Amino acid sequence: MIAKTPGESRTIMTDMVLPSETNPLNNLFGGELLARMDRAASIAARRHSRRITVTASVNHVAFNQAVPVGSVVTVDARVSRAFRTSMEVYIDVWIEDRFTGAKTKANDAIYTFVAVDDSGKPTEVPAISPESELEQERFEGALRRKQLSLVLAGKMKPNDATELRALFTAES
Ligand SMILES: CC(C)(COP(=O)(O)OP(=O)(O)OC[C@H]1O[C@@H](n2cnc3c(N)ncnc32)[C@H](O)[C@@H]1OP(=O)(O)O)[C@@H](O)C(=O)NCCC(=O)NCCS
């Protein structure tokens, strides 16, 4: 399989925040943002693998900034690394200033998707060739994030998480 770039899977979804999607403080409800990110990330994983993809785990979410009702929100997802059948998808969330149009980073998240065949069995995906410095940085961190996720899910023994352990044992 020929390797692909993160740019080939990039998926950008822009939408506004309606009153029915907010919490009692009139800010975007967290679960609504999770769903928007899941949708964009799912399309990115599908673009990379050209397969059916399922969400295997949500590895990280940071709700750094509240998103007020009426905001224009852009969810920007791309595959940051592909393993054998799984893909890490990095999602950046931006909000647009109503008057200037300037975009501010509000949140980010990292999801893991698995490509499956018609019977739901995991199937191989193409590798990733990062291009930009940021893509390279995200690519390099992806293996330890995968190991952390597997350890937390009880699917990997901490002792086998070599890349993750190296973080704590490296000499400063
Ligand atoms: C995701 C799913 C396909 C994995 O199936 P499985 O039998 O555990 O398959 P495997 O053990 O072969 O794992 C497949 C890949 O997923 C990865 N994976 C599984 N669980 C993971 C987790 N919690 N975090 C990170 N990666 C994970 C494995 O490391 C493996 O990756 P690799 O092939 O790239 O090395 C299966 O659990 C499933 O179908 N889950 C439901 C998905 C779903 O319905 N999502 C929507 C939620 S409503």
The ligand as an SDF file (V2000), in Angstrom:
LIG
                    3D

 48 50  0  0  0  0  0  0  0  0999 V2000
  -12.2700   -1.0790   17.5800 C   0  0  0  0  0  0  0  0  0  0  0  0
  -12.4000   -2.5880   17.3320 C   0  0  0  0  0  0  0  0  0  0  0  0
  -12.6240   -2.8210   15.8240 C   0  0  0  0  0  0  0  0  0  0  0  0
  -11.0990   -3.2310   17.7710 C   0  0  0  0  0  0  0  0  0  0  0  0
  -11.2830   -4.5880   17.6500 O   0  0  0  0  0  0  0  0  0  0  0  0
  -10.2670   -5.6370   18.3820 P   0  0  0  0  0  0  0  0  0  0  0  0
  -10.8640   -6.9670   18.2870 O   0  0  0  0  0  0  0  0  0  0  0  0
   -9.8650   -5.0590   19.7120 O   0  0  0  0  0  0  0  0  0  0  0  0
   -9.1030   -5.6170   17.3530 O   0  0  0  0  0  0  0  0  0  0  0  0
   -7.5620   -5.6110   17.6090 P   0  0  0  0  0  0  0  0  0  0  0  0
   -7.1750   -6.0450   18.9990 O   0  0  0  0  0  0  0  0  0  0  0  0
   -6.9670   -6.3360   16.4370 O   0  0  0  0  0  0  0  0  0  0  0  0
   -7.2320   -4.0690   17.4760 O   0  0  0  0  0  0  0  0  0  0  0  0
   -7.3050   -3.4240   16.2440 C   0  0  0  0  0  0  0  0  0  0  0  0
   -6.4570   -2.1730   16.3260 C   0  0  0  0  0  0  0  0  0  0  0  0
   -7.0870   -1.2580   17.2230 O   0  0  0  0  0  0  0  0  0  0  0  0
   -6.1430   -0.8330   18.1970 C   0  0  0  0  0  0  0  0  0  0  0  0
   -6.8830   -0.5550   19.4310 N   0  0  0  0  0  0  0  0  0  0  0  0
   -7.8280   -1.3330   20.0000 C   0  0  0  0  0  0  0  0  0  0  0  0
   -8.2670   -0.7420   21.1280 N   0  0  0  0  0  0  0  0  0  0  0  0
   -7.5890    0.4260   21.2370 C   0  0  0  0  0  0  0  0  0  0  0  0
   -7.5780    1.4680   22.2030 C   0  0  0  0  0  0  0  0  0  0  0  0
   -8.3810    1.4560   23.2720 N   0  0  0  0  0  0  0  0  0  0  0  0
   -6.7270    2.5100   22.0110 N   0  0  0  0  0  0  0  0  0  0  0  0
   -5.9130    2.5580   20.9400 C   0  0  0  0  0  0  0  0  0  0  0  0
   -5.8630    1.5910   19.9890 N   0  0  0  0  0  0  0  0  0  0  0  0
   -6.6930    0.5400   20.1540 C   0  0  0  0  0  0  0  0  0  0  0  0
   -5.1840   -2.0240   18.3350 C   0  0  0  0  0  0  0  0  0  0  0  0
   -3.9680   -1.6260   18.9030 O   0  0  0  0  0  0  0  0  0  0  0  0
   -5.0490   -2.4170   16.8780 C   0  0  0  0  0  0  0  0  0  0  0  0
   -4.2060   -1.4860   16.2220 O   0  0  0  0  0  0  0  0  0  0  0  0
   -3.1290   -1.9020   15.0800 P   0  0  0  0  0  0  0  0  0  0  0  0
   -3.7280   -3.0040   14.2540 O   0  0  0  0  0  0  0  0  0  0  0  0
   -2.9700   -0.6590   14.2780 O   0  0  0  0  0  0  0  0  0  0  0  0
   -1.8860   -2.2720   15.7960 O   0  0  0  0  0  0  0  0  0  0  0  0
  -13.5850   -3.2290   18.1480 C   0  0  0  0  0  0  0  0  0  0  0  0
  -13.3070   -3.1200   19.5330 O   0  0  0  0  0  0  0  0  0  0  0  0
  -14.9060   -2.5680   17.8550 C   0  0  0  0  0  0  0  0  0  0  0  0
  -15.5150   -2.8320   16.8270 O   0  0  0  0  0  0  0  0  0  0  0  0
  -15.3610   -1.6810   18.7560 N   0  0  0  0  0  0  0  0  0  0  0  0
  -16.6080   -0.9500   18.5670 C   0  0  0  0  0  0  0  0  0  0  0  0
  -16.3620    0.2670   17.7060 C   0  0  0  0  0  0  0  0  0  0  0  0
  -17.5650    1.1670   17.6750 C   0  0  0  0  0  0  0  0  0  0  0  0
  -18.6740    0.6990   17.5170 O   0  0  0  0  0  0  0  0  0  0  0  0
  -17.3310    2.4780   17.8060 N   0  0  0  0  0  0  0  0  0  0  0  0
  -18.3770    3.4210   17.9210 C   0  0  0  0  0  0  0  0  0  0  0  0
  -18.6870    3.5890   19.3760 C   0  0  0  0  0  0  0  0  0  0  0  0
  -20.3540    3.9490   19.6460 S   0  0  0  0  0  0  0  0  0  0  0  0
  1  2  1  0
  2  3  1  0
  2  4  1  0
  2 36  1  0
  4  5  1  0
  5  6  1  0
  6  7  2  0
  6  8  1  0
  6  9  1  0
  9 10  1  0
 10 11  2  0
 10 12  1  0
 10 13  1  0
 13 14  1  0
 14 15  1  0
 15 16  1  0
 15 30  1  0
 16 17  1  0
 17 18  1  0
 17 28  1  0
 18 19  1  0
 18 27  1  0
 19 20  2  0
 20 21  1  0
 21 22  1  0
 21 27  2  0
 22 23  1  0
 22 24  2  0
 24 25  1  0
 25 26  2  0
 26 27  1  0
 28 29  1  0
 28 30  1  0
 30 31  1  0
 31 32  1  0
 32 33  2  0
 32 34  1  0
 32 35  1  0
 36 37  1  0
 36 38  1  0
 38 39  2  0
 38 40  1  0
 40 41  1  0
 41 42  1  0
 42 43  1  0
 43 44  2  0
 43 45  1  0
 45 46  1  0
 46 47  1  0
 47 48  1  0
M  END
$$$$
